[in-house]
Amino acid sequence: MSEDLRSFLARCEKAGRVAHVAEVVPPSYEAARHMSVERDRVVVFDRVEGHAAPIVAGVAATRDLLAEALGTPRAGLLQAMVKAADAPRPYRVVKDAPFLRDVVERPDLGREIPIVRFYPEGARRYTTGTIVVAKTATGTNLSFHRMMLLDGNRFAVRVVPRHLHRLLTESGGRLDVAVVCGVHPAIELAASTSGPPELDELKVASALLGGALDCVDLDGFHVPAHAELVLRGRFTGETADEGPFVDLTGTYDGVRRQPVLEIDRLYRREGWLYRTILPGGAEHRLLMGIPQEPRIFRIVSNAVPTVVNVALSEGGCSWLHAAIAIRKSAAGDGRNAGLAALAAHPSLKRVVVVDEDVDPTDPVQVEWAIATRFQPDRDLFVITGARGSSLDPSRDPKDETTAKWILDATIPHDRPRRDFLRVEPPES
């Protein structure tokens, strides 16, 4: 399996999963509108006003596309992610990379990159498909970060309190990094994974690719060799206002003081492609949500060993709502599974627990289970005053709390199972 974005796009082209925008499009709201309309296909803007590089979006817009990228059936996506996180694989370090051919010193980023202005408020231009590569004591940390163009060669980077934030804190806010953009979706999924600090996401990416990941040593940073765009720079210790930005919920996030990243060198492949992600769109949600599902699966499995599948739902922003399928063996399994899920992913606000014959990735099937197997006076459990997600605009703004609820939409343990099963049409 190739780790190259271009070969993945070629497979998508062959399958009719690419929508080309042929007219000249400015890197602004018009491009964002096209991205929002094409919900289940990759979008390629062949001609971008003022820039030679095409823009590519929608690579991770559906579970089917991501399953195709990993070479697994849609139903096997969760287990592929679980296996890669549990058994990372070494990657190969090679001596050369296509992006090393074209180098720009102290680049004027707005001129060199078609950075998109997605929404009118604030009129800010953002990179959204950018992955920061940082060195750790045990290997390499990959993490997605939106980067707001300030001027010249400077970005304000949104850094949430996780691994990169810790590295910045330990270094007094000054840190050398690399940034990659335009990689195979497996690398994007690995970069979105939430694991312990010692987890090397490059090795997770290699496992997702069956060991077929090549990296090059760039100033001591191991960088995917087939990246379309690579930036080398450093966090300066300064901060700047960042935002407003449209986040997972499709609503505007606030303005915060965030670290400033100064870019010293820009590298790009010949005929390079610029990868971007629509803020608040489907692939933003999936890339945030799908990598969280393995952790939820593991922790729920400790409470209910017969977990079949886990899905953070798109309607719940792939962050706030989940559905969990279990093979129920005792009364109370549904409630236990729901409680474990809330503990596994503290941002969760609602959990629906269903039986194994219901696909938790299919919202129609989940709602069918609620309609036919759930009674609110018996199967609804509400938890008040819990810590909520900062992304939820309905949380209490004073103390960040929310109410959480579990819907046990599994077949009642004291009723005949046959009464609740869907009757499928007979085979001809």
Buried (B, 14 or more C-beta within 10 A) or exposed (E): BBBBBBEBBEEBEEEEBBBEBEEEBBBBEBBBEBBBEBBEBBBBBEBBEEBEBBBBBBBBBBBBBBBBBBEBEBEEBBBBBBBBBEEBBEBEEEEEBBBBEEEBEEBEBBEBBBBBBBBEEBEBBBBBBBBBBBBBEEBBBBBBBBBBBBEEBBBBBBBEEEBBEBBBEEEEBEBBBBBBBBBBBBBBBBBBBBBEEEBBBBBBBBBBBBEBBBBBEBEEBBBBBBBBBBBBBBBBEBBBBBBBBBBBBEEBBEEBEBBBBBBBBBBBBEEBBBBBBBBBBBBBBBBBBBBBBBBBBBBBBEBBEBBBBBBBBBEBBBBBBBBBBBBBEEEEBBBBBBBBBBBBBEBBBBBBBBBBBBBBBEBEBBBBBBEEBBEEEEBEBEBEEBEBBEBBEEBEEEEEBBBBBBBBBBBBEEEEEEEBEEEEEEEE
